[in-house]
């Protein structure tokens, strides 16, 4: 019996020692020793997951020693990548890989991640296309007859530093046999971040609006943007630049617009746990006459359905022309409920 108890005790000790030997360790200048698994080194921090305190983030400048039980991928400040086990002490680091051992220091380790995996900095630069298509049909019969149809498509190529968007939409409404909306628009928008929250952009949108007597319109603009808010779940970007606005009217009594001017915009997105809110507003005033301008606005709330590819969108849009055609109102306001299909 005593020999059996001794055997069990030795087995437990070997298991504990084995667990400690297979664990990663991080030591700090204050003398603390954290035992667990080094998940990553990124942005001047060492992230360690532990069984006793969850995930711990340590300032890399406070670390004197990193030891890993299994190989990891390490990128040095010079850009060199090495996959291997890490060891060292007193600020020194040795990375033992398949092609030998590389010696460096803790401060010269720029990042680490799972061995064999792609560099997170490279992954972050990847671009990917995302698409959406929307449609809504609304009708009414009886005392009054009404039929409305709207459709739109949008393609977005997004990376960490730039975003390219192509979009197109058509809206047609017929009330009591008369068209109350007949509008088409298509455009492209490119934005590139060149420093922190600063960006530059170029955009162009064209189309027609037969109810407003516009045979063809086109707005081209370029300028600079600044992120007033830039968080994982919320962004607010302001824009200011130069524009050229062209509007050709069917009615000869209405003066066509061909004017250079300014371009101002605010674009806002806010993500909730199960919804998202988008607000866009843009104004294009003329240099020659600042009271001659066009203002467009759109706000919508998007809610998911049981199928994550399909979403419901509830919103409002405004189109204000300070110098409309003869017999045309300055402001058009629309309310919409749309079914959106999203895919990549």
C-alpha positions as CSV (number, residue, x, y, z in Angstrom):
1,X,0.0,0.0,0.0
2,X,2.7,2.5,0.9
3,X,4.5,1.7,-2.4
4,X,1.2,2.3,-4.3
5,X,0.7,5.7,-2.6
6,X,4.3,6.6,-3.4
7,X,3.8,5.7,-7.0
8,X,0.7,7.9,-7.2
9,X,2.5,10.8,-5.6
10,X,5.4,10.5,-8.0
11,X,3.0,10.4,-10.9
12,X,1.3,13.6,-9.7
13,X,4.6,15.3,-9.3
14,X,5.7,14.3,-12.8
15,X,2.4,15.5,-14.2
16,X,2.8,18.9,-12.5
17,X,6.4,19.2,-13.6
18,X,5.5,18.2,-17.2
19,X,2.7,20.8,-17.2
20,X,5.2,23.5,-16.0
21,X,7.8,22.4,-18.5
22,X,5.3,22.6,-21.4
23,X,4.1,26.1,-20.3
24,X,5.5,29.4,-21.6
25,X,7.0,31.9,-19.1
26,X,7.4,35.7,-19.1
27,X,9.5,37.5,-16.5
28,X,9.4,41.2,-15.8
29,X,11.7,43.8,-14.4
30,X,9.7,43.8,-11.1
31,X,10.5,40.1,-10.6
32,X,7.1,38.8,-11.6
33,X,7.0,35.5,-13.4
34,X,3.9,34.7,-15.5
35,X,3.3,31.1,-16.5
36,X,0.8,30.3,-19.2
37,X,0.8,30.6,-23.0
38,X,2.2,33.5,-24.9
39,X,-0.7,34.3,-27.3
40,X,1.0,37.1,-29.2
41,X,3.4,40.1,-29.1
42,X,1.9,43.1,-30.7
43,X,1.9,46.9,-30.4
44,X,4.4,46.9,-27.6
45,X,2.5,44.4,-25.5
46,X,3.0,40.7,-24.6
47,X,-0.3,38.9,-24.2
48,X,-0.3,35.7,-22.0
49,X,-3.3,33.5,-21.3
50,X,-3.2,31.8,-17.9
51,X,-5.4,29.2,-16.1
52,X,-5.4,31.3,-12.9
53,X,-5.9,34.9,-14.1
54,X,-7.3,34.7,-17.6
55,X,-5.6,36.8,-20.2
56,X,-2.8,39.1,-19.0
57,X,-1.3,41.9,-21.1
58,X,2.2,43.1,-20.1
59,X,4.1,46.1,-21.4
60,X,6.9,44.8,-23.6
61,X,9.2,47.4,-22.2
62,X,8.8,45.8,-18.7
63,X,9.7,42.3,-19.9
64,X,13.1,40.8,-19.3
65,X,12.6,37.2,-20.4
66,X,10.3,35.2,-22.7
67,X,10.4,31.4,-23.0
68,X,8.1,29.4,-25.1
69,X,7.6,25.6,-24.9
70,X,6.5,25.3,-28.5
71,X,7.6,27.1,-31.7
72,X,6.1,30.5,-32.5
73,X,6.4,32.9,-35.4
74,X,8.5,36.0,-34.6
75,X,9.0,39.2,-36.7
76,X,11.9,41.3,-35.7
77,X,12.1,45.1,-35.9
78,X,14.3,44.7,-39.0
79,X,11.4,42.8,-40.7
80,X,13.1,39.4,-40.5
81,X,10.7,36.5,-39.7
82,X,11.8,33.4,-37.7
83,X,9.7,30.4,-36.6
84,X,11.1,28.6,-33.6
85,X,11.1,28.2,-29.8
86,X,12.0,31.3,-27.8
87,X,14.3,31.4,-24.8
88,X,16.6,33.8,-23.0
89,X,17.1,36.0,-19.9
90,X,18.1,39.5,-18.8
91,X,16.6,41.0,-21.9
92,X,18.3,38.6,-24.4
93,X,16.3,36.5,-26.7
94,X,17.3,33.4,-28.7
95,X,14.9,32.0,-31.3
96,X,15.8,28.4,-32.3
97,X,14.5,27.6,-35.7
98,X,15.0,25.0,-38.4
99,X,17.9,27.0,-39.9
100,X,19.7,27.8,-36.7
101,X,19.4,30.1,-33.8
102,X,18.9,33.9,-34.1
103,X,20.0,36.1,-31.2
104,X,18.3,39.4,-30.5
105,X,16.7,41.4,-27.6
106,X,13.2,41.7,-26.2
107,X,12.9,45.3,-27.4
108,X,13.7,44.2,-31.0
109,X,10.9,41.7,-31.2
110,X,8.2,43.6,-33.2
111,X,5.5,40.9,-33.2
112,X,4.7,37.2,-32.6
113,X,1.9,34.9,-33.6
114,X,1.2,31.1,-34.1
115,X,4.0,29.3,-35.9
116,X,3.3,28.7,-39.6
117,X,0.6,31.4,-39.7
118,X,0.5,34.5,-41.8
119,X,1.9,37.7,-40.4
120,X,-1.1,39.7,-38.9
121,X,0.3,42.9,-40.4
122,X,0.1,41.3,-43.9
123,X,-3.4,39.9,-43.2
124,X,-4.5,43.4,-42.2
125,X,-3.4,44.7,-45.6
126,X,-5.5,42.2,-47.5
127,X,-8.4,43.6,-49.5
128,X,-11.7,41.9,-50.0
129,X,-14.8,42.6,-52.0
130,X,-18.2,42.8,-50.3
131,X,-21.5,43.1,-52.2
132,X,-25.1,44.1,-51.4
133,X,-28.3,44.2,-53.4
134,X,-31.5,45.7,-52.2
135,X,-35.1,45.8,-53.5
136,X,-38.5,46.9,-52.2
137,X,-41.9,47.0,-53.8
138,X,-44.8,48.8,-52.3
139,X,-48.4,49.1,-53.7
140,X,-51.8,50.3,-52.8
141,X,-55.3,50.0,-54.5
142,X,-58.8,51.1,-53.6
143,X,-59.6,54.8,-53.1
144,X,-56.1,55.6,-54.4
145,X,-53.7,53.5,-56.5
146,X,-50.0,53.6,-55.9
147,X,-47.0,51.4,-56.9
148,X,-43.5,52.0,-55.9
149,X,-40.3,50.0,-56.8
150,X,-36.7,50.6,-55.9
151,X,-33.5,48.6,-56.4
152,X,-29.9,49.1,-55.7
153,X,-26.5,47.4,-55.8
154,X,-23.3,48.2,-54.0
155,X,-19.8,46.7,-54.3
156,X,-17.0,47.6,-51.8
157,X,-13.3,46.7,-52.0
158,X,-11.9,47.5,-48.6
159,X,-8.5,47.2,-47.1
160,X,-6.9,48.6,-43.9
161,X,-5.7,51.8,-45.7
162,X,-8.2,52.4,-48.6
163,X,-11.8,51.7,-49.7
164,X,-13.3,51.7,-53.2
165,X,-17.1,51.7,-53.6
166,X,-19.2,51.3,-56.7
167,X,-22.9,51.9,-56.3
168,X,-26.1,52.2,-58.4
169,X,-29.8,52.7,-57.5
170,X,-33.1,53.3,-59.3
171,X,-36.4,54.5,-57.7
172,X,-39.8,54.7,-59.4
173,X,-43.1,55.7,-57.9
174,X,-46.5,56.0,-59.6
175,X,-49.4,57.5,-57.8
176,X,-52.8,57.8,-59.4
177,X,-51.3,57.1,-62.8
178,X,-48.7,59.9,-62.5
179,X,-45.0,59.5,-61.8
180,X,-44.0,60.8,-58.4
181,X,-40.5,59.5,-58.6
182,X,-38.3,58.4,-61.5
183,X,-34.7,58.7,-60.5
184,X,-31.5,56.8,-61.4
185,X,-28.0,57.3,-60.0
186,X,-24.6,55.6,-60.2
187,X,-21.3,56.5,-58.8
188,X,-17.8,55.6,-57.5
189,X,-16.0,56.7,-54.3
190,X,-12.4,56.1,-53.4
191,X,-10.8,57.0,-50.1
192,X,-7.2,56.4,-49.0
193,X,-5.8,56.9,-45.5
194,X,-2.3,58.4,-45.7
195,X,-1.6,59.3,-42.1
196,X,-3.4,58.3,-38.9
197,X,-6.9,59.8,-39.2
198,X,-6.1,61.7,-42.3
199,X,-7.2,60.6,-45.8
200,X,-7.9,61.8,-49.3
201,X,-10.8,61.0,-51.5
202,X,-12.1,61.3,-55.1
203,X,-15.7,60.6,-56.1
204,X,-18.1,60.9,-59.0
205,X,-21.9,60.5,-59.3
206,X,-24.2,60.8,-62.2
207,X,-27.8,60.0,-63.2
208,X,-31.1,61.6,-64.0
209,X,-34.3,62.7,-62.2
210,X,-37.2,63.0,-64.5
211,X,-39.7,64.2,-61.9
212,X,-37.3,67.1,-61.1
213,X,-36.9,67.6,-64.9
214,X,-33.2,66.8,-64.8
215,X,-32.1,65.1,-68.0
216,X,-28.7,64.4,-66.7
217,X,-26.6,65.4,-63.7
218,X,-23.0,64.8,-62.6
219,X,-21.0,65.7,-59.5
220,X,-17.3,65.2,-59.4
221,X,-15.2,66.0,-56.3
222,X,-11.9,65.4,-54.6
223,X,-10.4,66.5,-51.3
224,X,-9.3,65.5,-47.9
225,X,-11.0,63.7,-45.0
226,X,-10.4,63.5,-41.3
227,X,-11.8,60.8,-38.8
228,X,-13.4,62.7,-36.0
229,X,-14.2,59.3,-34.4
230,X,-12.3,56.2,-35.3
231,X,-13.2,53.2,-33.1
232,X,-13.9,49.5,-33.9
233,X,-17.6,50.0,-33.7
234,X,-18.0,53.6,-34.7
235,X,-16.5,56.0,-37.3
236,X,-17.3,59.6,-38.1
237,X,-15.4,61.0,-41.1
238,X,-15.6,64.6,-42.2
239,X,-14.7,65.6,-45.8
240,X,-13.8,68.9,-47.5
241,X,-12.8,69.4,-51.1
242,X,-13.4,70.9,-54.5
243,X,-16.2,69.9,-56.8
244,X,-17.7,70.5,-60.3
245,X,-21.5,70.2,-60.6
246,X,-23.4,69.8,-63.9
247,X,-27.2,69.7,-64.3
248,X,-29.0,69.7,-67.6
249,X,-32.8,70.4,-67.6
250,X,-35.5,69.5,-70.1
251,X,-37.4,72.7,-69.6
252,X,-35.7,75.5,-71.6
253,X,-36.9,78.0,-69.0
254,X,-34.7,76.5,-66.4
255,X,-31.0,77.5,-66.4
256,X,-28.6,74.6,-66.6
257,X,-25.9,74.4,-63.9
258,X,-22.2,74.2,-64.8
259,X,-20.4,75.4,-61.7
260,X,-17.2,74.7,-59.7
261,X,-17.6,74.7,-56.0
262,X,-16.9,73.2,-52.7
263,X,-17.7,69.7,-51.4
264,X,-18.5,69.0,-47.8
265,X,-19.6,65.7,-46.2
266,X,-20.1,63.8,-43.0
267,X,-20.2,59.9,-43.0
268,X,-21.1,58.1,-39.8
269,X,-21.4,54.4,-39.0
270,X,-22.3,52.9,-35.6
271,X,-22.4,49.1,-35.0
272,X,-24.5,47.6,-32.2
273,X,-24.6,44.0,-31.1
274,X,-27.4,43.1,-33.5
275,X,-27.9,46.2,-35.7
276,X,-26.1,49.0,-37.4
277,X,-26.8,52.7,-38.0
278,X,-25.5,54.7,-41.0
279,X,-25.8,58.4,-41.6
280,X,-24.5,60.2,-44.7
281,X,-24.9,63.9,-45.6
282,X,-23.3,65.9,-48.4
283,X,-23.5,69.5,-49.6
284,X,-22.1,71.0,-52.8
285,X,-22.2,74.8,-52.9
286,X,-21.2,76.8,-55.9
287,X,-18.2,79.2,-55.9
288,X,-20.1,81.8,-58.0
289,X,-23.2,81.8,-55.8
290,X,-23.0,80.0,-52.5
291,X,-26.8,80.1,-52.3
292,X,-26.9,77.7,-55.3
293,X,-26.2,74.3,-53.8
294,X,-27.4,70.7,-53.6
295,X,-27.7,68.8,-50.3
296,X,-28.3,65.0,-50.1
297,X,-28.9,63.0,-46.9
298,X,-29.5,59.4,-46.0
299,X,-30.0,57.7,-42.6
300,X,-30.9,54.1,-42.1
301,X,-31.1,51.4,-39.4
302,X,-30.2,47.8,-40.5
303,X,-31.4,44.8,-38.6
304,X,-30.4,41.1,-39.3
305,X,-32.8,38.3,-40.1
306,X,-32.6,34.6,-39.3
307,X,-30.3,34.3,-42.3
308,X,-27.2,36.4,-41.7
309,X,-27.0,37.3,-45.5
310,X,-30.4,39.0,-45.4
311,X,-31.0,42.2,-43.6
312,X,-33.9,44.6,-43.2
313,X,-33.2,48.3,-43.7
314,X,-35.4,51.2,-42.4
315,X,-34.5,54.7,-43.4
316,X,-35.1,58.2,-44.7
317,X,-33.5,60.2,-47.5
318,X,-33.6,63.8,-48.4
319,X,-32.6,65.6,-51.7
320,X,-32.6,69.4,-51.5
321,X,-31.9,71.6,-54.5
322,X,-31.8,75.3,-53.7
323,X,-32.4,76.2,-57.4
324,X,-34.8,73.6,-58.7
325,X,-36.4,73.5,-62.1
326,X,-39.5,75.6,-62.9
327,X,-42.5,74.2,-61.0
328,X,-40.4,71.8,-59.0
329,X,-40.2,71.7,-55.2
330,X,-36.8,72.2,-53.6
331,X,-37.0,69.3,-51.1
332,X,-37.8,65.6,-51.8
333,X,-38.1,63.3,-48.7
334,X,-38.4,59.6,-49.0
335,X,-39.0,56.8,-46.4
336,X,-38.1,53.3,-47.2
337,X,-38.1,49.7,-45.9
338,X,-35.8,47.5,-47.9
339,X,-34.6,43.9,-47.9
340,X,-30.8,43.7,-48.4
341,X,-28.8,40.7,-49.5
342,X,-25.1,40.8,-48.5
343,X,-22.4,38.5,-49.6
344,X,-18.6,38.3,-50.2
